[in-house]
Amino acid sequence: MKLKKTLACMLAIFFVIGFMLAGDNSRGITPDVLKILKNSVNVNSPRTRALINAVSANDVSKLVINKGVKDRLFDRNFSFELKTRGVTNQKNSGRCWLFAGLNILRYRVARRLNLKKFELSQSYNFFYDKLEKANLFLEKIIETRNRPITDRTVDFLLKHPIPDGGQWNMVVDLVNKYGVVPGEVMPETYNTSNTRRINQLLATLLRKDAAILRESGKDEKELRKMKIEMLKDVYRLLVYAFGQPPEQFKWRYKDSSGKLSPWKTYTPQSFFREFINVDLNDYVVIYNCPARKYYRLYSISLDRDMADRQDLTFINLPIDEVKKLTLKTLIETKEPVWFGCDVGKELLNKEGIMAPDVYDYNSLLGIDFAMTKRQRILYRHSIPTHAMVFTGVDLDASGKPVKWLVENSWGSKVGKNGMYVMYDKWFDYYLYEVVIPGKNLSPELQKILKQKPEVVPPWDPMYDFFSH
């Protein structure tokens, strides 16, 4: 009887293993499947041979530039255009969000003082962004110290301890807390413009500190004392790499007529109050994310750089509503508009042109790559990767936008002296957020701001790549 039971068990095991193997085999690329795939490509046809020769030897994007579309995009005139104050250059860093934010603020200074060119110091605010992010990271490590190392929040923190990227709310918080200074007061250093190595050092330091905090077994009060000692190392490293931020400074300027102002002493906060003097808390972030319900308020967890400030919060609206608010801010309020987009899609960078169908992969390869905006978001194909500023728009006879003038922060050697042209369909496809003065919102939209925001986690598809 025991022998029969043993044989029955062995047969059952063999049956299960055989079934599993058969199942795996049926799901794999069998010889029959491989034959079907091979037969789908006629390598002996002249067209296929020509494609193999061309595609294998070249950057395929160079082969698919749609000349018919490109040649129609020659017009760089705009029916409405704000005066620019010189193009900035973030170089080899992920500070687009900060450059775009300070570019909006410098516009106010330059207009008020009648300056042809003016730039606020990105290094100054970037110093404190790094310091605040280090503190936020250590605080969250203390908060999550009893969770397993595989916890999704802990995993996210350890993967992104101190990124370059950021969001509009971080611009607001940094300027409100630390003020601003002119560019020459705290100029760029090698490490502010080339952040890869310093980011590696800071990330190593913070991960080491995370291990100490999590494994110490001490209570929260003691851990916070340890955190202060850890932040001393962060601060010291930032001073070495970026320089010491000024607490006060002397500054004067020469306006467009050649008139020189007298020397005056400022603090970063008094400079902001005297020359910019705007309540940044009044600005509202507007998203277009068709993967989420419209006319709702959302908040993204950990999308901030300060431990004692709020996460990014925004209203999600249809793209036509986003466009109307952008136009109103540009034309009626006469303010440049901060925006976030997926800059790498359908971009001719040297020419500074953003236009759908400027690359025609389908005609060359015979493969359809089209997706809806909702699909691009949900399936991780498209997210905001870059922040820039709208400074103009070209309207047709009916008042509808044809194209938008964009001030980038990649220097003057790309686009037309650093300026880009975004065609309106590109706006629909790849623009994700704008920042609008609250006064430009209708009463209905202002009511949405009173909603309790729906909180989404930092690994949600809506989370911004330039926050990593």
C-alpha positions as MATLAB code, in Angstrom:
seq = 'MKLKKTLACMLAIFFVIGFMLAGDNSRGITPDVLKILKNSVNVNSPRTRALINAVSANDVSKLVINKGVKDRLFDRNFSFELKTRGVTNQKNSGRCWLFAGLNILRYRVARRLNLKKFELSQSYNFFYDKLEKANLFLEKIIETRNRPITDRTVDFLLKHPIPDGGQWNMVVDLVNKYGVVPGEVMPETYNTSNTRRINQLLATLLRKDAAILRESGKDEKELRKMKIEMLKDVYRLLVYAFGQPPEQFKWRYKDSSGKLSPWKTYTPQSFFREFINVDLNDYVVIYNCPARKYYRLYSISLDRDMADRQDLTFINLPIDEVKKLTLKTLIETKEPVWFGCDVGKELLNKEGIMAPDVYDYNSLLGIDFAMTKRQRILYRHSIPTHAMVFTGVDLDASGKPVKWLVENSWGSKVGKNGMYVMYDKWFDYYLYEVVIPGKNLSPELQKILKQKPEVVPPWDPMYDFFSH';
ca = [
       0.000    0.000    0.000;
       2.845    2.371    0.934;
       4.569    1.594   -2.361;
       1.407    2.392   -4.325;
       1.007    5.696   -2.483;
       4.640    6.551   -3.127;
       4.281    5.781   -6.839;
       1.064    7.805   -7.001;
       2.805   10.794   -5.383;
       5.742   10.526   -7.764;
       3.406   10.344  -10.778;
       1.532   13.398   -9.524;
       4.787   15.306   -9.086;
       5.967   14.313  -12.568;
       2.607   15.338  -13.990;
       2.824   18.778  -12.353;
       6.417   19.269  -13.477;
       5.547   18.151  -16.990;
       2.562   20.491  -17.058;
       4.699   23.389  -15.865;
       7.383   22.666  -18.410;
       4.816   22.367  -21.172;
       3.223   25.597  -20.041;
       6.524   27.441  -20.006;
       7.375   26.019  -23.423;
       4.074   27.170  -24.898;
       4.703   30.679  -23.606;
       8.221   30.893  -24.952;
       9.538   31.581  -28.430;
       9.232   28.128  -29.967;
      10.823   27.177  -33.313;
       7.403   27.669  -34.955;
       7.044   31.148  -33.440;
      10.591   32.045  -34.452;
       9.843   30.918  -38.006;
       6.794   33.196  -38.132;
       8.897   36.136  -36.909;
      11.667   35.466  -39.433;
       9.194   35.186  -42.282;
       7.730   38.591  -41.363;
      10.941   40.290  -42.534;
      12.037   39.736  -46.131;
      15.760   40.392  -45.838;
      16.208   39.749  -49.549;
      13.990   42.644  -50.687;
      15.780   45.811  -51.903;
      13.815   47.982  -49.427;
      14.766   45.820  -46.437;
      18.425   45.728  -47.480;
      18.415   49.509  -47.851;
      16.823   49.895  -44.400;
      19.358   47.582  -42.779;
      22.217   49.518  -44.378;
      20.822   52.898  -43.318;
      19.480   52.136  -39.830;
      22.405   49.985  -38.668;
      24.966   52.665  -39.560;
      23.208   55.808  -38.321;
      21.386   57.468  -35.453;
      17.879   56.606  -36.588;
      16.509   59.975  -35.456;
      18.687   61.668  -38.090;
      17.047   59.551  -40.794;
      13.466   60.375  -39.870;
      13.452   64.181  -39.618;
      10.322   65.105  -41.549;
      11.581   67.661  -44.064;
       8.069   68.488  -45.203;
       7.106   69.450  -41.641;
      10.429   71.074  -40.737;
      10.432   73.340  -43.781;
       7.013   74.714  -42.820;
       8.249   75.754  -39.368;
      10.443   78.659  -40.448;
       8.350   81.511  -39.027;
       9.669   82.822  -35.694;
       7.450   85.880  -35.411;
       5.015   86.209  -32.498;
       1.964   88.393  -32.124;
       2.702   88.820  -28.397;
       6.154   88.725  -26.849;
       7.636   89.749  -23.509;
      11.099   91.276  -23.483;
      13.722   88.721  -22.456;
      16.647   89.551  -20.171;
      19.326   87.185  -21.454;
      19.406   83.390  -21.685;
      20.639   81.351  -18.720;
      22.534   78.052  -18.766;
      22.088   75.290  -16.186;
      24.901   73.316  -17.853;
      25.410   69.772  -16.529;
      22.911   69.933  -13.708;
      19.247   69.121  -13.083;
      18.292   72.610  -11.902;
      15.803   73.489  -14.656;
      12.991   74.035  -12.133;
      15.099   76.549  -10.200;
      16.373   78.332  -13.311;
      12.822   78.651  -14.645;
      11.569   79.947  -11.291;
      14.335   82.532  -10.916;
      13.921   83.544  -14.568;
      10.365   84.622  -13.759;
      11.538   86.612  -10.734;
      14.468   88.256  -12.532;
      12.011   89.555  -15.125;
      10.422   91.675  -12.385;
      13.797   93.033  -11.246;
      14.966   93.856  -14.769;
      11.686   95.553  -15.677;
      11.654   97.602  -12.496;
      15.292   98.740  -12.812;
      15.304   99.091  -16.626;
      18.068   96.514  -17.134;
      18.867   94.912  -20.481;
      20.254   91.798  -18.817;
      19.973   90.520  -15.298;
      20.347   87.156  -13.600;
      19.644   85.953  -10.078;
      22.111   83.575   -8.442;
      21.024   79.987   -8.926;
      23.987   78.816   -6.827;
      22.679   80.663   -3.768;
      19.266   78.994   -3.713;
      20.715   75.673   -4.890;
      22.983   75.579   -1.829;
      19.979   75.731    0.479;
      17.983   73.327   -1.698;
      20.661   70.690   -1.143;
      20.865   71.417    2.574;
      17.090   71.237    2.983;
      16.844   68.024    0.959;
      19.512   66.430    3.150;
      17.524   67.384    6.249;
      14.289   66.083    4.711;
      15.957   62.778    3.840;
      17.340   62.292    7.360;
      14.008   63.252    8.929;
      12.159   60.693    6.807;
      14.766   58.061    7.691;
      14.130   58.761   11.381;
      10.374   58.629   10.800;
      10.553   55.272    8.958;
      13.354   53.703   11.048;
      11.181   50.838   12.274;
      10.000   49.823    8.827;
      11.821   47.046    6.936;
      14.496   48.110    4.469;
      12.270   46.716    1.698;
       9.405   49.074    2.600;
       8.461   50.984   -0.539;
       8.867   54.437    1.036;
      12.252   53.512    2.529;
      13.307   52.078   -0.825;
      12.262   55.291   -2.586;
      14.191   57.444   -0.121;
      17.364   55.394   -0.477;
      17.142   55.469   -4.277;
      16.686   59.263   -4.358;
      18.449   60.702   -1.288;
      19.364   64.139   -2.660;
      18.399   64.756   -6.303;
      19.031   67.921   -8.305;
      15.477   68.119   -9.551;
      12.580   69.983   -8.057;
       9.235   71.657   -8.477;
       7.598   75.057   -8.311;
       6.668   74.651   -4.640;
      10.382   74.264   -3.890;
      11.142   77.560   -5.634;
       8.487   79.215   -3.473;
       9.740   77.705   -0.217;
      13.404   78.482   -0.898;
      12.770   82.103   -1.884;
      10.363   82.717    0.989;
      12.853   81.363    3.525;
      16.219   82.430    2.136;
      15.509   85.285   -0.284;
      17.522   85.816   -3.471;
      20.761   87.505   -4.519;
      22.075   88.835   -7.855;
      24.112   86.392   -9.902;
      27.437   88.147   -9.367;
      27.032   88.027   -5.571;
      27.249   84.224   -5.504;
      28.390   83.091   -8.966;
      28.442   79.598  -10.426;
      31.189   77.165   -9.445;
      32.332   74.061  -11.262;
      30.238   71.904   -8.942;
      27.031   73.911   -9.212;
      27.249   73.601  -12.995;
      28.480   69.984  -12.952;
      26.649   68.230  -10.145;
      27.274   64.546  -10.859;
      30.288   64.065   -8.582;
      29.060   66.169   -5.679;
      25.699   64.366   -5.853;
      27.502   61.038   -5.588;
      29.398   62.217   -2.506;
      26.285   63.618   -0.849;
      24.284   60.466   -1.618;
      27.058   58.271   -0.160;
      27.220   60.403    2.969;
      23.450   60.362    3.480;
      23.095   56.631    2.908;
      25.873   56.029    5.453;
      24.016   58.288    7.883;
      20.761   56.446    7.159;
      22.394   53.167    8.164;
      23.645   54.713   11.421;
      20.244   56.206   12.285;
      18.310   53.028   11.483;
      20.699   50.709   13.314;
      21.487   52.813   16.405;
      18.439   51.724   18.416;
      18.224   55.181   20.004;
      15.060   57.149   20.629;
      13.788   59.980   18.434;
      15.240   62.746   20.616;
      18.738   61.268   20.427;
      18.403   60.594   16.697;
      17.658   64.270   16.057;
      20.807   65.260   17.937;
      22.711   62.844   15.727;
      21.039   64.364   12.675;
      22.432   67.824   13.472;
      25.946   66.405   13.621;
      25.356   64.697   10.275;
      24.118   67.933    8.707;
      27.396   69.607    9.719;
      29.195   67.341    7.241;
      26.620   68.135    4.553;
      26.984   71.870    5.147;
      30.788   71.675    5.101;
      30.784   69.759    1.815;
      28.374   72.268    0.244;
      30.574   75.195    1.318;
      33.606   73.517   -0.241;
      31.759   72.834   -3.512;
      29.409   75.828   -3.866;
      30.914   78.535   -1.648;
      29.543   80.202    1.492;
      26.121   81.840    0.921;
      26.161   85.546    1.839;
      24.153   86.825    4.779;
      24.436   90.385    3.452;
      26.100   92.030    0.467;
      26.757   95.363   -1.256;
      25.349   95.832   -4.767;
      24.802   98.481   -7.407;
      23.589   98.430  -10.999;
      23.769  100.355  -14.257;
      20.470  100.681  -16.139;
      19.831  100.723  -19.893;
      20.449  104.478  -20.102;
      23.870  104.109  -18.459;
      22.831  105.549  -15.096;
      24.768  103.999  -12.212;
      23.050  103.489   -8.871;
      24.859  104.094   -5.561;
      26.194  101.171   -3.536;
      23.702   99.769   -1.060;
      23.835   96.952    1.480;
      21.181   94.218    1.311;
      20.325   90.913    2.872;
      18.921   88.232    0.523;
      15.502   88.795    2.094;
      15.612   92.598    1.842;
      16.734   92.366   -1.799;
      13.693   90.223   -2.566;
      11.330   92.595   -0.759;
      12.726   95.709   -2.441;
      12.977   94.527   -6.044;
      10.530   91.629   -6.437;
       7.997   91.968   -3.632;
       5.454   89.394   -4.773;
       3.603   86.849   -2.650;
       4.696   83.573   -4.222;
       2.157   81.693   -2.107;
      -0.566   83.178   -4.316;
       0.625   81.174   -7.332;
      -1.210   77.947   -8.165;
       0.118   74.838   -9.905;
      -2.178   73.556  -12.671;
      -1.702   70.082  -14.158;
      -2.990   68.304  -17.202;
      -2.950   64.584  -16.389;
      -5.658   62.667  -18.288;
      -4.792   59.574  -16.244;
      -6.533   61.216  -13.253;
      -9.947   62.844  -12.763;
     -10.195   66.496  -13.713;
     -11.331   69.358  -11.479;
      -9.765   67.694   -8.450;
      -7.015   68.756   -6.053;
      -4.009   66.425   -5.755;
      -0.873   66.258   -3.646;
       2.223   64.148   -4.352;
       3.925   62.705   -1.286;
       7.599   63.674   -0.797;
       7.483   66.150   -3.694;
       9.168   68.895   -1.673;
      12.617   69.809   -0.398;
      11.822   70.960    3.154;
      10.776   68.788    6.071;
       8.485   71.483    7.485;
       6.733   72.517    4.259;
       3.918   71.054    2.153;
       4.209   68.626   -0.735;
       3.425   69.754   -4.271;
      -0.326   70.412   -4.521;
      -2.142   71.139   -7.772;
      -5.449   71.276   -9.640;
      -5.855   68.788  -12.490;
      -7.620   70.326  -15.511;
      -8.313   69.518  -19.180;
      -5.670   70.842  -21.561;
      -7.966   73.530  -23.028;
      -8.463   74.998  -19.544;
      -4.708   74.936  -18.958;
      -4.187   76.766  -22.237;
      -6.742   79.479  -21.429;
      -5.089   80.185  -18.070;
      -1.657   80.325  -19.685;
      -2.851   82.790  -22.317;
      -4.526   84.959  -19.713;
      -1.383   85.145  -17.606;
       0.860   85.946  -20.571;
      -1.306   88.490  -22.373;
      -3.487   90.089  -19.707;
      -1.187   89.875  -16.688;
       1.917   90.274  -18.872;
       3.887   87.772  -16.849;
       6.111   84.934  -18.057;
       4.723   81.493  -17.199;
       6.675   78.659  -15.553;
       5.789   75.264  -17.072;
       6.832   71.612  -17.003;
       6.884   69.321  -20.043;
       8.417   66.200  -21.558;
      11.096   68.072  -23.458;
      12.729   65.086  -25.177;
       9.732   64.219  -27.313;
       9.591   65.421  -30.936;
      12.236   68.102  -30.376;
      14.711   69.549  -32.868;
      17.126   70.859  -30.253;
      19.616   72.681  -32.471;
      16.825   74.559  -34.236;
      14.794   74.956  -31.042;
      11.585   73.512  -32.517;
       8.986   71.416  -30.694;
       6.418   70.081  -33.120;
       4.446   66.823  -33.489;
       5.375   64.739  -36.546;
       8.741   66.472  -36.918;
      10.107   62.909  -36.777;
       8.451   60.335  -39.051;
       9.487   56.901  -37.790;
       6.445   55.216  -39.287;
       7.351   56.000  -42.886;
      10.899   54.721  -42.462;
      10.314   51.687  -40.273;
       6.704   50.798  -41.058;
       5.919   50.632  -37.330;
       3.212   52.627  -35.545;
       4.461   54.139  -32.244;
       1.390   56.271  -31.475;
      -0.067   56.383  -27.937;
      -2.595   58.633  -26.268;
      -1.389   61.089  -23.629;
      -3.143   59.047  -20.957;
      -1.362   55.879  -22.128;
       2.000   57.647  -22.236;
       1.576   58.621  -18.579;
       0.197   55.343  -17.241;
       2.718   53.184  -19.067;
       5.708   55.289  -17.996;
       6.541   56.569  -21.462;
       6.116   60.269  -20.779;
       6.439   62.448  -17.676;
       7.590   66.017  -17.006;
      11.341   66.028  -17.555;
      12.112   69.740  -17.854;
      10.871   73.136  -16.685;
      11.027   76.288  -18.830;
       9.255   79.632  -19.213;
       6.700   80.926  -21.733;
       7.527   84.485  -22.820;
       5.308   84.854  -25.889;
       2.573   83.436  -28.093;
       1.491   83.747  -31.718;
      -2.281   83.962  -32.216;
      -4.234   83.436  -35.430;
      -7.017   85.741  -36.644;
      -9.540   84.028  -34.360;
      -7.342   84.455  -31.272;
      -6.266   80.812  -31.032;
      -2.596   80.020  -30.338;
      -0.513   78.719  -33.228;
       2.819   78.528  -31.413;
       4.458   79.548  -28.136;
       7.758   81.292  -27.441;
       9.863   79.467  -24.849;
      12.822   80.708  -22.828;
      15.036   77.726  -22.065;
      18.013   77.395  -19.695;
      20.434   75.510  -21.948;
      22.497   78.495  -23.053;
      22.492   80.483  -26.290;
      24.021   77.875  -28.603;
      20.766   75.946  -29.126;
      17.513   77.224  -30.560;
      17.584   80.831  -31.694;
      19.888   82.403  -29.101;
      18.486   79.986  -26.538;
      14.823   80.597  -27.416;
      12.546   77.757  -28.560;
       9.327   77.571  -30.539;
       6.640   75.214  -29.248;
       3.790   74.499  -31.671;
       0.345   74.337  -30.170;
      -0.225   70.627  -30.803;
       3.005   69.905  -28.961;
       1.534   71.864  -26.047;
      -1.449   69.489  -26.099;
       0.654   66.341  -26.284;
       3.606   66.955  -23.974;
       2.893   69.868  -21.615;
       1.937   68.739  -18.107;
       1.861   71.729  -15.792;
       1.866   75.512  -15.578;
       2.073   77.958  -12.689;
      -0.620   80.641  -12.643;
      -1.301   83.612  -10.323;
      -4.268   82.698   -8.157;
      -6.086   85.882   -9.180;
      -6.360   84.526  -12.731;
      -8.427   81.530  -11.618;
     -12.200   81.641  -11.910;
     -14.262   81.439   -8.671;
     -15.127   77.829   -9.575;
     -11.463   76.870   -9.836;
     -10.595   78.725   -6.652;
     -13.158   76.580   -4.833;
     -11.190   73.483   -5.827;
      -8.261   74.795   -3.786;
     -10.413   74.354   -0.671;
     -10.807   70.624   -1.308;
      -8.865   68.120    0.739;
      -6.221   66.960   -1.747;
      -6.059   63.358   -2.858;
      -2.561   62.209   -1.900;
      -0.675   60.053   -4.391;
       2.600   58.256   -3.569;
       5.957   59.334   -5.025;
       6.096   56.214   -7.228;
       2.837   57.178   -8.957;
       3.116   57.870  -12.727;
       2.244   61.507  -11.975;
       5.469   61.973  -10.010;
       7.812   64.262  -11.901;
      11.057   63.010  -13.308;
      12.721   66.356  -12.634;
      12.000   65.801   -8.959;
      14.296   62.758   -8.973;
];
